[in-house]
């Protein structure tokens, strides 16, 4: 389905008018109308804003080869959780007089801040270990397990190969705060030293973390474990939220 038809179909699925979608995406109604009536596809922040407002990934929105309705893997995490909750509620309402669903069967949903990361955006930690940075919103995630977490929206090309593989612009990644000893070679992690933080693939070499980007234009960086202030392992990838 081409972009124009897909945008209209997604808007109709949510029951949005063009002005509703414009408000939710932070765009003008004229711009939304232009995207729906021409072959021009949005780029950068416009694409991310429209995808976020419609609950799908930017990759899905822009890829004409992907069908409508969107496949499950291209739904935002929030939309997928709501769908599961609606299914559970429907099941409860249909079980007239039967015992309620055990709490253990309900998804463990947490709300996390989502920060911009890459291309000049960074995530740091305050005195009590809470992440800080330029926040783009909150995300809803389920079944993360125990630990402290934060999420980031990727802005930059360091973790994308020249062939377009790896992590996408606007992709949401979820990190769990860890200790250096919990990171293994090949893991993806956000590693912060005193002066900067980097999202990279980690390779261990003695007392060093070798931080390797997927983009060959970015050089490998070696960091002594004694220099590391925070290390956070990647535990979830989400196309959008």
C-alpha positions, 0 to 999 in steps of 0.5 A: 500500500502506498504512503498516501493510502496508508496514512489515510487508512491509519488515520481512519482506523484511529477515527482521527480527522486531519486536524486531530492527527495534526494536533497529535503529531504537532504538525499543521493541518495543511501539512497533513493534507499535503502528505495525504494528497501527494506522493511526497513522504515525510522525512526526519521529525515529521515521519517520527511524529506521524508514526508516533501519533498513529501508533506504528513504526516509522519504518512501517509508515514509509515502506510501501511494501508493508500491508495494511493493517500493520503487522504486530511487529510494527505496532507501537509497544503502547498499542500492543499493550492496549490490545492485550489489555482489551483482549483480557477485559473482553475475556473477563466480561464474557466469563459470566459468573466464572472466577476472575483471571488471576493477577499473574496472567495480567501483563506487567506494564511499566511507564518509563521516560523516553529520552533522545539519544545520539546526534548531540543528545545524551543521557546522564544520571543524577546524584541518586542514579536517575536518568536525565536528558531531553525527554520526548515523552513516556513509553509503556513497556511490559515484562521487563523484569526486575531492575532500573530501566530507561528508554531512548529514542535514537537520533543518529546513524552510529548504530546503522550500517552503510547498507541500512542495517542495524538500528533505525532512526526513531527506534525506541530502545530500553536499557537496564542499569547494570554493572560492568561485570554483567556485560558480555562481549557482543552485548549492546549497551549504553556506556557513560564515562565522566564526559560522555555517553555512547550507545555501542556494541561492547567487546571485552578486552582485559580491563577495557570495554571496546565500544564499536559502532555499526557505522564504519565512519565511527571509530572504535573507542576503548574505555577502561572499566575504571572510567565507567560511571554507568553501564546499561544493557540493551534489553528491548527494541521497539520500533516506536512507542 
